[in-house]
Amino acid sequence: MRDDLKIAEIREKYDGNWVVVEVTKVDKYDNPLRGRVLFQNPDEAEVTRHGRKYREEHPKADLYYFFAGQAIPTGIGVMFVQG
């Protein structure tokens, strides 16, 4: 799991999983473009635990945590209400 991949490739490859990536390339706005997958798992807590441990061992690493899947599953409607 140490290949340098585009973030879009990582999202596709690990669809439905939480992912921690060590960023290797960013755009001019510091948005991650490429990185190496460090950890991936459907369990967010598990990925967070591994990410925190990695952060302790590599404090200068640029890490990106995200869910590689649809935020809102197909077929589900969402309504936003301002209160």
C-alpha positions in Angstrom: 0.0 0.0 0.0 2.9 2.4 -0.6 2.1 3.4 -4.3 1.9 7.0 -5.1 -1.6 7.5 -6.6 -3.9 10.3 -7.7 -6.5 11.0 -5.0 -9.3 10.1 -7.6 -7.6 6.7 -8.1 -7.5 6.2 -4.3 -11.2 7.1 -4.0 -12.1 4.6 -6.7 -9.8 1.8 -5.5 -10.9 2.0 -1.8 -14.6 2.9 -2.4 -16.6 2.5 0.8 -13.6 2.7 3.1 -12.0 5.4 5.3 -8.5 6.2 4.1 -5.4 7.9 5.5 -3.0 9.1 2.8 0.4 10.6 3.1 0.2 13.5 0.6 3.0 13.7 -2.0 1.6 16.4 -4.3 -0.8 19.4 -3.8 -2.2 22.0 -6.0 -1.6 25.7 -5.7 -4.3 25.9 -3.0 -2.8 23.0 -1.0 -5.5 20.6 -2.0 -4.1 17.0 -2.1 -3.6 15.7 -5.6 -1.5 12.6 -5.0 -0.4 10.4 -2.1 0.5 7.0 -0.7 -2.3 5.1 1.1 -1.1 4.3 4.7 -4.3 2.8 6.0 -7.8 1.9 4.8 -10.7 0.2 6.5 -14.5 0.5 6.5 -14.2 1.3 10.3 -13.5 5.0 10.7 -12.3 4.5 14.3 -9.7 1.9 13.2 -8.3 4.2 10.5 -8.2 7.2 12.9 -6.3 5.1 15.5 -3.7 4.1 12.9 -3.5 7.6 11.6 -2.9 9.1 15.1 -0.2 6.5 15.7 1.5 7.3 12.4 1.2 11.1 13.2 3.1 10.5 16.5 5.9 8.7 14.7 6.0 11.1 11.7 5.0 14.5 13.0 5.9 16.4 9.8 3.9 14.1 7.5 1.2 15.8 5.5 -1.8 13.4 6.1 -5.2 13.5 4.5 -8.1 11.5 6.0 -11.3 11.0 4.0 -14.1 8.6 3.2 -13.7 7.1 -0.3 -17.3 6.7 -1.2 -20.6 8.4 -1.7 -21.3 10.8 1.2 -25.0 10.3 0.5 -25.9 6.9 -0.9 -27.8 6.6 -4.2 -31.5 6.6 -3.7 -31.4 8.7 -0.5 -32.8 12.2 -0.4 -31.5 14.9 1.8 -33.2 18.1 2.9 -31.3 21.0 4.5 -33.3 23.2 6.8 -32.0 26.5 8.1 -33.1 27.0 11.7 
